Amino acid sequence: LSEPFLDRIDISVQMQPSQSDDQASLTSAQMHAKVFGALKLQNNRQQTKPNGKLDDEEIKRFCVLTPELQKILRQASENFGLSFRSVNKVLKVSRTIADLSDAEEITKEHLLEALSYRRR
């Protein structure tokens, strides 16, 4: 697959074969509650679109990073050769991770987790 095509993929996760003794970390009901909690946070900040549909201006408004986090993202962008599109996808995924964690602001953990989902 070409780089421009792969650049459009928000999350890439390497999966391992499941084992018979594997257990889910959340029930469907718990995940349902987390998703609705995330939607409530989005509504509270007057966000009219889901995180994945935010445009550039909305990303600036809703995916705010502290100077420390901006530095981390800049370094990751340079080290991994992230395009402008990829950086915006990392920001939107970070915002979603923060929302699912019931966090008002994106933290270092949210940003690093989102970066870990980028294809290298």
Beta strands, then each sheet from edge to edge (+ up, - down):
end
